[in-house]
Amino acid sequence: MESNPDDQQPVERDGVRPPPADTSAWADEHLFRRPRRRISRKTGSVIAGLVVVAIAFGSGLALGRSGALPSGQPPEFGVFWEAWAALHDQYVDPKALDSRTLTYGAIRGMVDSVGDTGHTTFLSPDELAGQKSSLSGSVTGIGVRLSVVGGVPIIQSVIPNGPAAKAGLRSGDTIEAVDGTLVEGKNLDQISGLIRGQPGTDVKLRIGREGVRAPLDFTLTRAKVDVPAVSWAMVPGTTVADVFLEEFSQGATDELKKAIGEARDAGAKAVILDLRQNPGGLADEAVGVTSQFLTSGNVYQERDRDGHVKAVPVQSGGVAPDLPLTVVVDNGTASSAEIVAGALQDAGRAKVVGERTFGTGTVLHEVDLSDGSALLIGVVEWLTRNGRQIWHVGIPPEKEVPLSASGRLVSPDELAGLGWTGIVSTDAQLAEAVKSLGQGG
């Protein structure tokens, strides 16, 4: 991760993780949403020692063929070189043996074996660039948010003014094929990889739409799309504002404060903070968001590998410390979003409804490698305000509410069109959040 000049809290952002049964993410951005922080020279030298063998793969060192292991390397690495040599000596298609691809694959395997799923990871140069872009609140692609339900990719929401919105794609549309490749049964990362690409390039989508018998074909030109961190709308027939926090990108706290002010002007007497499918983001923004609802105490705690604990306090000046509040989470809620949910739950400030969160719980250091790639390494574990573990455990809701097989997350821009009856039949979690505030049907 990278510390800012004013020594802000570490940047924290989630990354790729095995998708649950119902999961979603921005399909047109790199999904490696990771924190960045400059590490010490000492830490850097240690990590350099860990990755030198994998980098040596790409530089053409011949271990298996020469029978020699580079000096200073553990003998266990000999088996890697044996495998490397065997592939180059025997694989039927030698043209497929790209040194960089093999090197990156070796590094990914090494990092994955650590077991910090969804956090400690390796990023190629392109993946690292995508991560930096998403931290700024913009993505390159078509501007849709996808869910995969029962193996079928569904457009969850469409970003205003993006290529998808301009082409007429709608929430609830299903994606059948991308550039002629059928996508049913593929996971979210695979589908996203087909959709995303360089700005100015075209992608062809075959779309299924309820009420339309034949599939619809669209050709969209990828572009840079600004993604608002916060959107909101009043729940029909209530005085509850549904505030959806997409991710903890730069400026999320300011957007939240603006949304709360607008909601109050519109007559809101209570707020739902919707953190479903929120992959995390900047830890500073998590502290800022939490601090809008609390007046004292801590937001979370950090515990390093030696067991030392550091508390991160609430900031003063919150705009909604007394506004009735419910938080909605699911198994796609992760990282900084879990910090917020855990803090508000521990403080007794909000009821948490939905499903247990993902369970991401490490703060990452970024180690930049010589070719522009990077390792993101979990070096600090965070705990909730009261010291509860998040890593591998998640935040359990007080009220467990799964979505039905036909249900889906409803975004604020859909509320007016659905009405209360439509919300109840489509999004049981949101409906329960409204009821927990004493409103709704």
N, C-alpha and C positions, 0 to 999 in steps of 0.2 A: 504494500500500500504506500501511499505517498502522503507525507505530512505537509500541510500548507505552511507558508511563512509565519503565520500567526499561531502555529502549533495547535491547529484544530484537532478534534478527535479523529481517529483513523477512518478513512473511507472504507466502507463495507458494502459489498455488493455480491449478490448470489450468482451462481453459475449454473452450468448444465447439470441436471440431475435426472435420474430415471423418472419418466412421467408417471404419475398415479393414474388410476382409472379415468378420472376426470381432471384434466390439467389444461393449462393455457399459458401462452406466452406470446410476445410479439413475434410474429412469423417472419418478419422481414428485417430483423436486426440480428446480429450475432447474439447468441444466448449465453455468452460467457460474461455474465454480469458480475464483475469481481472488484474487490477493493484494491486500492493502490496506496502504497506508502513507501517512502525511501527507507532502505534498511541501512544498518551500520556497516562499516567496512568489514568488521569482524564477521558479522552474519553472512555478508556477501561471499567472503572467502570460504566459509564452511559449505555454503550451497554450491559454489563453483566446484568444489571437490566432489560433490555428489553427482553432478551432471557431466563431468568430464568424459566419462566412458561413453555415454550416449552420443556426445558431440563428436567423439573420436570416430564413431561409426561413419558419420557423414564426411569426415576428412580423409577416409580411405585407408585407415590403418588396418593391416591384415594380421589378425590374431590367429584365427583358426588355421590359416594357410601356413603361417610361419611357425605356429606352435608356441609363440611367445606372447606374454601378457605385458602391456606397458608397465614400466616401473612405477611403483607406488600404488598400484591398484590391488584391491582385495582379490584373492584367488577365485572367489565365487563368480567374478565377472568373466572368467574364462568360458563358461557355458554360453554367454551371450555371443562371444566371438565365434564359438563353434557353430552356433545357429546362423550367424551372419555369413560365415564361409560356406556352410552347407547350402543356403539359399542361392548364393552366387555361383556355386559349383554345379548345382543340380536342378534348379527350378526350370521348368520347361519353357518359360517365356522370359528370358533375361532382360528384355526391353522394359518389362513391368517393374523391375527392381530399381526404383528411384531412391537414391541415397537419402535425400531429405525426408521423403515419406517414411522410409524405414527408421530413420533417426527419430523423427517426431513420434512414430508409433512406439518406439522403445521408451522414450521419455514418458509418454502418456501411461504406458503400462506400469512404469516404476512409480509414478505419482499416484495412480489409481490404487496400487497395492497398499498405500498408506491407510486407506479406509476412511478418509475425510470426504465422503461422497458429497458432491455439490459445492465444495469449497476449494480445498487444496487441489490445484490443477495446473496444467500446462496450456499456454496459449500460443498459437502461431502468430506471426506478425499481423496477418489479416484479422484474426480473432481479437488480438489486442487492440487494433484500431477500432473494431466494432464496439468493444467494451468502452473505450474512451468516448466514442460518439454517443452511446446510450447514457453515459453519465451526464452529458450535456443536455439531455432531454430531447434528442432528435435521433431518428433512425433513417436508414436508407432502405427503401423497399416499396411496398404498395399501400401501407397504412391500414392494416387489419390486425385484429387480435383474435387468435385461434384457440379453440378448445378441441380436444379429441375425446369423444364420447362413444364408447363401444366400438372403437376402431375407426370411427367416422369423423373427419375434421370438419368442424363447424365454425363459421365466422361469428365470433362472440360480439365484436363491435367494430365499427368502421370509424377511422379518424377523420374528422371534418377537413375538407380541402385536400385530402390526399388522393393519390391515383385511384384507389378503390372507390372512394366516395364519388369522385368525378365520373367514374365509369358506371356507377349505379349498383355496385354491390351492396348487399344489405345484411344486417344482423340476422342470423338464422339460416343464411345460405350455407350449403355444404359444398366442399371442394371435392370433385371427383377425380380430376387429373390436372397435372401441372406440366406444361410443354409436352403433352402426350403421354406422360407417365402416370399410371393409375396410383392413387395414394391411399386407398382404403387398406387398413391394417398397418400402415406405417406409423411410427411414433412421431411426436411433435417435432423433435430435432431433425428427423429426416425430411419431413414436409417443409419445415422452415428453410432447410438447406436448398430445397428445390425452388422455393419462392424468392428468397433474397438474392441480391446481385448488385452490380454496379449501377449507379444512377445513369439514366439515359438508355438503358437496355430494356428490351421488351420481355415479358413473360406472358404465356397463354394459359388461361385457366378455364376448365370446364366446370360449370357450377350447376348444382341442383337447387331448385327453389320450390318451396311448398306451394301447391296449387298450380304449378307449371309442369306439364307432363314431360316435355322434352328438355334435355339439359341445355344450358345456355353457355355460349362461348364468349370469352372476353379476352382482349389483348390489352395489357396495361404496360405503361412505361414506368419503370422504377424511378423513384425520386427521393430526395431528402424530405422527410416528413417531421415536422415539429410535433412532439407528443406532450400534451399537457399532463403534468403530474397529478392534478386534481380536477375532478369534475363533480358537479352536484345538481340536484333537482329536488323539488318537494315531492314527497310521496302523496299521490292523489287522495283527497279526502282526509288528510291529516295535517298536523302542524310539525311534522317530522321532516328534516332535511336529510337526504341520503347523500353523503359525501364519500365519493369513491377516490381512493388514493392509489394511483396506478403504480408508482414506484417512488423511491426516495432519491430522486435526481436533484440536481442543483436548483434551489429555489422552491422546493416543495413546501417548506414551512410558510413562506410568504404567500404561496398560492392557497394554502389551507386557511390562513388568516383572512385572506380576501374572500374566500368561499363562505366562511362562517359569517363574515360581515354582511355579505349579500343575502345569505339565507335568513339572517335575523331581519333584514329589511323586508324580506318576502313573508315574514310572519312565523318563521321557525321558532318553536319552543323546545325542541329536542333535536339531537343529531345522532345519526348512524355513521360511524366511521368504518367504511367497508375496506378491509385489507385483504380480501380474497385474491388469490393468484398474484399477490404482490411479492416480487422476488427479492426485495430489499433495496439497497442503494447506499447512500452516504450516511454514515453514523451520525454526523453532525445534524443532518436533517431529521433523523430519528429522535435525537434529543430535542430538537426544536419543535417537532410535531407533538411529542409527549408533553412538553412544557406548556403547550397551549391549554392543557386540561388539568394540570397539577400546579400546586403553589409551593411545594416543599418536598424534601427528601431526595432520593436518587432516582435516576432513570434506569440504570443497570450497573453491573459490576464487571470488571475485567480480572481474570485470573491467569497469570503467566505460568510457564512450565515449571517454575520453582515453587508455585503455590502462593505467590504474593498477590494480594487482591487490592484493586484500586476502584473506588466508587466514582461514578460519573453523575454529577448532581443535576437536578432540575434547574432550568433557567427561569429567571423571574420575568414577570410581565405577560403571562398567558392571557389570551383573549376570551377563553371560555372555561374558566375553572369551575363554574357552577351549573353549566348547561347540562341537562340530563343527557346521558351518553350510553350507547351500546356499540360494541365492536363486533364485527363479523369477520370470521376467519375460516380458512379451509386448509386442506393439505398442500396447497400451493403457496400458502403464506409462509414466508421464510425470512431469516436473517434480520435486517433492521425492522421489518414489519413485526417479527416476533418480539423484538425488544420493546416496541410500542405496546403491543397487546399484553405482554407480560407485566410491564410497568403499571398500566392502567388496571389490570386485574389485581396485582399485588396491593395496590393502593386502595382497592375497593371503590375506585372511581367509576368503573364501567363494568357492566356484565358482558361477558364474551360468549357469543353463540356461534354455532356452525360445526366445524370439524377440527380435530387436533391438527396443529400446524406441522410443518415439515421437519423441524428440528435441526436447523443450521445453527452452529454456535461457536464459530471460530473467527477471529480477526486475522486478516491476511497481510503478509508482506509481499511486495512484488520484487522479484529478482530479475532484472533485465539481462538477457543472454546476448551473445555477440552478434547473432544474425537478426536481431529485432524481435525475437520471440521472448517469452517470459515465463517464469515459474511464479505461481501464487501459492504461498505456503502459510498454513494456519500456525500462528505463533502465540496467540492469546485466545483463551476461551472466555466467552461472556456468560454471565449469570443474570437472572432477573433481579429486579430491585431488592427482593427479599432473599436473594441467594439461591433461587431454584435453578437447577440445570436445564438448559435448553438443548444442548448438543445431543442428538440422537433421541431426544425425548419429546421435544415440541411443547407447545402451550395447549393444555386441554381446555376446551370451553366448559363453562358451567352448564350450558344447555347444548347437548349434542343434537345436531339437526343435519342429516344427510340430504343431498339433493336426490330426487327421484331419477330413475333411468331416463325419463323424458324431460327432466328439468334442466335448467342452466342458470348461470349467473346473469342477472339483469342489470344493465348499466343505467346510469341516471338519465341518459337521453331517451331511453325507452319507456320510462315510467308513465308519462302522460298518455302515451298511446295504448299502453296495456290496461291502465286503470287498476283499482285494487283487486278486482276479481282475477285479472290476468296475472298480477304479481303473485297471488296466492297459488295459482295453478302452475306457474312457471318457476318461481324462485322461492322455495319454502324457507330458505335461510333468511332471506331479506324480510319475508313476511313475519317470521318469528322475531326478528330484531325489532320490527315496528311494534308488535304486540308486547314485547318486553318493556316498551316505553309507555304502555297503557293506551295505545291507539290501534287503529286498524279495525278489521271486522270482528 
